[in-house]
């Protein structure tokens, strides 16, 4: 399962959401605006809270950086 932690006004998050659409991938969306309790959860996964954050539960992958996430999705889920 693919999970994406993001927030609407972030251009880097929008880039990753567009990649999901381009590849026609389903994912669980976790909007994480400022003040969200989800941000506390993310602090436990990474050294710093940064968006977007992708979790691929099938492959035990947690990653940040929009460009890295897009490359990962293309490589592992592209057609």
For each residue, the residues with C-beta under 8 A, 3 or more apart:
1: 27 28 56 57 58
2: 20 25 26 27 28 54 55 56 57 77
3: 27 28 30 54 55 56 57
4: 13 16 17 20 27 28 29 30 52 53 54 55
5: 30 32 38 42 51 52 53 54 55
6: 10 13 16 17 29 30 31 32 51 52 53
7: 10 13 31 32 33 34 51
8: 13 31 33
9:
10: 6 7 13 14 51 52
11: 14 15
12: 15 16 51 52 66
13: 4 6 7 8 10 16 17 51 52 66
14: 10 11 17 18
15: 11 12 18 19 66 70
16: 4 6 12 13 19 20 52 54 66 69 70 73
17: 4 6 13 14 20 21
18: 14 15 21 22
19: 15 16 22 23 69 70 73 74
20: 2 4 16 17 23 25 27 73
21: 17 18 24
22: 18 19
23: 19 20 73 74 77 78 79
24: 21
25: 2 20 73 77
26: 2
27: 1 2 3 4 20
28: 1 2 3 4
29: 4 6
30: 3 4 5 6 38
31: 6 7 8 36
32: 5 6 7 36 38 39 42 51
33: 7 8 36
34: 7 39
35: 39
36: 31 32 33 39
37: 40 41
38: 5 30 32 41 42
39: 32 34 35 36 42 43 49
40: 37 43 44
41: 37 38 44 45
42: 5 32 38 39 45 46 49 53
43: 39 40 46 49
44: 40 41
45: 41 42 53 55 62
46: 42 43 49 50 53 62 64
47:
48:
49: 39 42 43 46
50: 46 53 64 65
51: 5 6 7 10 12 13 32 64
52: 4 5 6 10 12 13 16 64 66 69
53: 4 5 6 42 45 46 50 62 63 64
54: 2 3 4 5 16 61 62 63 64 69 72 73
55: 2 3 4 5 45 61 62
56: 1 2 3 59 60 61 62 72 76
57: 1 2 3 60
58: 1
59: 56 76
60: 56 57
61: 54 55 56 72
62: 45 46 53 54 55 56
63: 53 54 68 69 72
64: 46 50 51 52 53 54 68 69
65: 50 68 69
66: 12 13 15 16 52 69 70
67: 70 71
68: 63 64 65 71 72
69: 16 19 52 54 63 64 65 66 72 73
70: 15 16 19 66 67 73 74
71: 67 68 74 75
72: 54 56 61 63 68 69 75 76
73: 16 19 20 23 25 54 69 70 76 77 78
74: 19 23 70 71 77 78
75: 71 72 78
76: 56 59 72 73
77: 2 23 25 73 74
78: 23 73 74 75
79: 23
